[in-house]
Each structure stands twice: as C-alpha cells, then as structure tokens.
Amino acid sequence: MITLNRPIILASKSPRRSQLLREAGFDFTVQTFDVDESFPPDMPCEEVAPWLAQKKARAAAHLIRDREIILAADSVVILDNTIYNKPADEAEALGMLRALSGRQHLVVTGVCLLSKERETVTAGHTKVWFAQLSDEEISYYIHTWEPYDKAGSYGAQDWIGHCKITRIEGTFQNVMGLPVDLVYAALEEFRL
C-alpha cells in the first residue's frame, strides 16, 4: 500500500472507481459534482479521456485546501475511430453492443492527479475482444444490468465481461474504469 500522509479526494461518482481504489488499499474520500463532459469535436479519440479527466480535476480544484490531491478520471470506448460514451437509452445501448459484438475495441481511461504544487495526466489503454452477442443476449444484458452509466454500454465486471470478453491486452482495472497501476505510479510524484 502507498502511504502518502496526504488526503486523496476522488472526484468521481463511479462506484467502480471507488471499489478499485478501496481494493488496492488506498485511503480516500469521495466528492462528486456535475461537470460538462463535452469535448472538442475534432479532438483525436485517444486524447478525449485524459482531456476530460483533467477538466474534471480542475473543476474540483476548489476542494484543495492544503495537501489534498484530487483524483479524477474518465473512460471512453473507441471502435472504428468513434467514441462510444454512456448510452442515453435502451436503443442506444442496443446499437452500441451490436457494434461491439464479435469485434476488438479500445478502452482508454484518462486520469488526472492535481494538488497545489503538481498536475499529472496519464491514460491507460486496453484492447478488448468481444465474442458474438445475439440480440437475445444483448437484451438480457441491458435489462438485467442496466448499463446506462457505463462507457460503451457495458461493465467488464458484469455478466458480459465474464461470459463474452474473450481476450484483453492491458489491465482489466482500466476497462472497469481506473488504471490503478498508473495511479499508484503517478502518486509517487506527490510524496512531499
């Protein structure tokens, strides 16, 4: 476990990010608020997640009083140079999962760590392969797991991950929403 003797504030509503940090032994608090997640339309897909993570961390900068470190993150699913964010409704979730079915896609999770003296932005990249998904399986998944708060309409820790992800290159934690290995390494820079 990393011992910083500095408060970490997770600026994220994601229960999966909290779970991953807790399981890795981090001590932190959660402060959530809404941030506009729009990005420039001409931005390269792989730059979006780290850019949004930085935007979220800077929006939470007012929480830094002394030695606090803000941790913000954002994940995107990329297929055919298109970003698949959180689905707005069942029809959009169905379309996303049909597009991902039987194909390989990329999950990029951007992370920004921000304190009074330092800002670090990094990103995890994981390639994910899905087996074919039937419409019946997609419907089951959507109605059972309600993936409306997940980029690409799926959670790797859910049924779809256990039964339909056939291979990954990169870390599983990155697909869940936080490259904990990169967070751990980046926090070394914040030892003061």
C-alpha positions in Angstrom: 0.0 0.0 0.0 1.1 3.5 -0.7 1.4 5.8 2.3 1.3 9.4 1.3 0.0 11.0 4.5 -1.9 13.2 2.2 -5.7 13.2 1.7 -6.9 11.9 -1.7 -10.2 13.2 -2.9 -11.8 11.0 -5.6 -13.8 13.4 -7.8 -16.0 10.7 -9.4 -19.5 9.3 -9.0 -18.3 5.9 -10.3 -18.8 3.1 -7.7 -16.4 1.0 -9.7 -13.6 3.6 -9.3 -14.2 3.7 -5.5 -14.2 -0.1 -5.4 -10.9 -0.4 -7.3 -9.2 2.2 -5.0 -10.6 0.5 -1.9 -9.5 -2.9 -3.0 -6.0 -1.6 -3.8 -5.7 -0.2 -0.2 -6.0 3.5 -0.9 -7.4 5.8 1.8 -9.6 8.4 0.1 -12.9 10.4 0.3 -15.4 11.0 -2.5 -16.6 14.4 -3.5 -18.9 14.4 -6.5 -20.4 17.1 -8.7 -21.5 17.5 -12.3 -19.1 18.5 -14.9 -19.8 19.2 -18.6 -18.3 16.2 -20.4 -18.3 17.7 -23.8 -15.1 17.9 -25.8 -13.9 19.5 -29.0 -15.4 17.5 -31.9 -12.0 17.5 -33.8 -10.1 16.1 -30.9 -8.4 12.7 -31.6 -10.4 9.9 -29.9 -7.5 8.7 -27.7 -7.0 12.2 -26.3 -10.5 12.6 -25.1 -10.4 10.6 -21.8 -7.3 12.3 -20.4 -8.6 15.7 -21.5 -11.9 15.1 -19.7 -10.1 13.8 -16.6 -8.1 17.0 -16.5 -11.2 19.1 -17.0 -12.9 17.2 -14.1 -9.9 17.6 -11.8 -9.6 21.3 -12.5 -13.3 21.7 -11.8 -12.7 20.2 -8.4 -9.6 22.3 -7.6 -11.5 24.4 -5.1 -11.5 21.3 -2.8 -7.7 21.7 -2.4 -7.1 23.5 0.9 -3.6 22.4 1.8 -2.1 18.9 0.9 -5.1 17.3 -0.7 -4.8 15.5 -4.0 -7.7 15.4 -6.4 -8.0 12.2 -8.5 -10.4 12.5 -11.5 -10.9 10.0 -14.3 -12.9 9.4 -17.5 -13.2 6.4 -19.7 -14.2 6.1 -23.3 -14.7 3.1 -25.6 -13.3 3.5 -29.1 -14.4 1.5 -32.1 -13.6 2.5 -35.7 -12.4 5.9 -34.6 -15.7 6.6 -32.9 -16.2 7.2 -29.2 -19.0 5.1 -27.5 -19.9 7.0 -24.3 -22.6 6.2 -21.9 -25.9 5.3 -23.7 -28.8 7.7 -23.4 -31.4 4.9 -23.6 -32.1 1.3 -24.4 -32.0 1.8 -28.2 -28.6 3.4 -28.0 -27.2 0.7 -25.7 -28.5 -2.0 -28.1 -26.8 -0.2 -31.0 -23.5 0.0 -29.2 -23.4 -3.6 -28.1 -24.4 -4.7 -31.6 -21.4 -2.7 -32.9 -19.0 -4.2 -30.4 -20.2 -7.7 -30.9 -17.6 -10.1 -32.3 -15.0 -7.2 -32.6 -12.0 -5.7 -30.8 -12.2 -2.2 -29.4 -10.1 0.1 -27.3 -10.8 1.4 -23.8 -9.0 4.5 -22.8 -9.2 5.7 -19.2 -7.7 9.1 -18.5 -6.6 10.1 -15.0 -5.6 13.4 -13.6 -4.0 13.9 -10.2 -4.0 17.5 -9.1 -2.6 19.2 -6.0 -1.4 22.8 -5.2 2.1 22.0 -6.5 1.6 19.5 -9.3 -0.7 18.2 -12.0 -0.2 14.8 -13.6 -2.3 13.5 -16.5 -2.0 9.9 -17.8 -4.1 7.3 -19.6 -4.5 3.6 -19.6 -5.1 1.8 -22.9 -6.7 -1.7 -23.1 -7.7 -3.6 -26.1 -10.9 -5.7 -25.5 -12.2 -8.6 -27.7 -15.9 -9.5 -27.6 -17.4 -12.8 -28.7 -20.5 -12.6 -30.9 -23.5 -11.3 -29.0 -27.0 -12.4 -30.0 -29.9 -9.9 -29.8 -31.3 -12.1 -27.0 -28.1 -11.9 -25.0 -27.9 -8.1 -25.6 -31.5 -7.7 -24.4 -30.8 -9.8 -21.4 -27.7 -7.8 -20.5 -29.4 -4.4 -20.9 -32.5 -5.4 -18.9 -30.6 -7.2 -16.1 -27.5 -5.0 -15.7 -28.9 -1.6 -16.9 -25.5 -0.3 -18.3 -26.6 3.3 -18.7 -23.8 4.7 -16.6 -21.0 2.8 -18.4 -19.0 3.8 -21.5 -19.7 1.5 -24.4 -22.9 0.3 -22.6 -21.1 -2.5 -20.7 -19.2 -3.2 -17.5 -16.4 -5.7 -17.7 -17.2 -6.9 -14.2 -20.8 -7.8 -15.2 -22.2 -10.9 -16.9 -21.0 -9.6 -20.3 -17.4 -9.4 -19.1 -17.5 -12.9 -17.5 -19.2 -14.6 -20.5 -18.4 -12.5 -23.6 -15.0 -10.9 -23.3 -12.6 -13.4 -24.8 -9.3 -11.5 -24.5 -7.8 -8.3 -23.3 -4.4 -6.6 -23.8 -3.8 -4.2 -21.0 -5.3 -4.2 -17.5 -8.8 -5.3 -16.5 -9.0 -2.5 -14.0 -8.6 0.0 -16.8 -11.6 -1.5 -18.5 -13.5 -1.2 -15.2 -12.8 2.5 -15.1 -9.4 3.1 -13.4 -5.9 2.1 -14.3 -4.9 1.6 -10.7 -1.3 0.7 -11.6 -0.9 4.1 -13.3 -2.5 5.9 -10.4 -0.2 4.1 -7.9 2.9 5.1 -10.0 1.8 8.7 -10.5 1.2 9.2 -6.8 4.9 8.6 -6.2 5.4 12.1 -7.7 3.2 13.6 -4.9 5.3 12.5 -2.0 6.5 15.7 -0.2 
